[in-house]
């Protein structure tokens, strides 16, 4: 398709892939990645504003066709919700709301009055949390009731619905601290702890399931290779939670200083261990992806955004770990991967823009085996 013959609006809406909001996630997480290293990364504050603005605009643009598709093409939406690959990407919409909110928490006070900002964050958290829970339950329920799911259709994209629950406490912990001493603060903290239980245990179950698939069955086709990188995100997020949950817990339970010291001490080795798995999976994903690319060059697809958010989450985890344990080892790994993240985002963003301009990115995706 040449640039002058763009696809019709109805075609764009009909074929609008559920994974589009991964681009918002990948853009917004860079704001947080830059924030944790802003003291040593040049132009960090200016770049934070650029990526935050871009993420918000992207969300507002994408929510229109995403919403219209539910009303204009419900059969296509149902098909995707029952598709073993596509269904996993529906939660990217509420996830992107939470990632934008987390980014706003870090840099929003520079242009929004603080009390108003926390009200916005609370609303975004409630909407995002509700959406994540609804999609996680509905998608897993659909999978449980399918008569047959082929092993070949499983990828680490399956981690997205259940493990998206781990993002709830990342912002929920901050909200619990801000609203400490109120009913809302208690609800925020208890919900965060409950969702931590959801995500951490479901991560183990789904990771084990898909790990077996990778060992005993052919590796997914090259256009799905980026989904392997999703495995970096869960323990990256758990690293952040391990290091940041002490304060809201101490405040809520009114724990003595000794308990706070013990929790702070324990959070550091636990954080390093969780981060270690994320580092291992980062290296494994890199090696496997390069091997797949050598055999069959990776064609650009919307799934390339699956590279970006997990790498961003890893950078944030590394930065939080560096703040807790100021070793040069963590600093250099964080800065190196942050530079890689910015390059990766630019490559994927440019290819996405080209795909939109040519209309190729709106072509119907090929169904996976059922």
C-alpha positions, 0 to 999 in steps of 0.5 A: 500500500502506498502512502497516498492510499491509506486504509479506510477508517472502518478498516482501521477500527475493524483491524485495530489490534488490542496490543496498541496500548503497549506503545503507551506503556513503553513510552510512559515507562521511560519517564520513570526510567529517566526519573530514577537516573535523572541526577546522572543522565543528561537532559533527563528532565526535558526528556521526561516532559517529552515522553510524558506528553507523548504517552498521554497524547498516544493514549487519547488518540488510541482510546478512540478506535479502541472504544469504537471497535467494541461498538462497531465490530463486536464480533471482531472483539469477541474473536480477539478475546477468544484468540490465544495470542491476541487476548493477552494484550487487551489488558494493555489499555488499563495497564497504560493508565497505571503507567501514565499515573506512575509517571505523573506521580514522579514529574507531575508536580512541576505542572499540576497542583499537588492536591489535584495531582493526587486526586487524578492519580487516585482516579486513574488507579481505580480505573486502571485497577478495575480494568486489570482485574476485569480483563485478568478474570475474563481472559483466564476464564475464557482460556479455562473454558476453551475446548482445546488450546495448542501449546504452539499458541502459548507465549510469554504474552500470557503473563500480561493478564495475570501479572499486570496485577503487580503494577497495582501496588506500585502506585497503590503503595504511594497512594497509601502513604499519601492518604495514610490515616484515612479509610482511602489509605487503608483501602489502597494498601490492602488492595495493593497487598491483595494484588501483589498476591495475585500477581506474584503467584500467578507469575510462577504458575504462568511462567512455569507453563510457558517455560515448559512450552519453550523447552518441549515445543518449537519456539514461537515464530519470529514475529512473536519473538518480542513476547519472550522479553515480557518475562523481564517485567514481573521480577523487575516490578517485584524488585521495586515492590520489595524496596518500596513497600516498607514505608506504607506497611510501617505507617499503616501498622504503626510499627516501631523503628526497629521493625522499620529497620529490619524491613528496610534491611531485608528488602535490599537482599530480597530486591537483589535476588528478584532483580537477579532473575530479571537480569538473567531473563534479560540476557536469555531473551537477548541471546534467544532473540539474536538466534531467532533473528539469525535464522529468520530476520524479525519482521516489524510488527506491533509486537515489537513494543513488547521489547520496550516496556519490559526493558524500561521496567528493568531500568526502573528496578535497577535505578531503585536498587541503586538508590538503596544500594549505591554500588557502581555496578548497578549504576553502570548497568542502569545507565547502559540499559537506559541508553539501549532503551532510548535507542530501542524506543526510537527504532520501534517508534519510527517503524510504527510511524512508517507502518501507520503511514503505509497502512501495513500495520492495520492489516488483519493479523494472521490467526494462530493455530487453535 
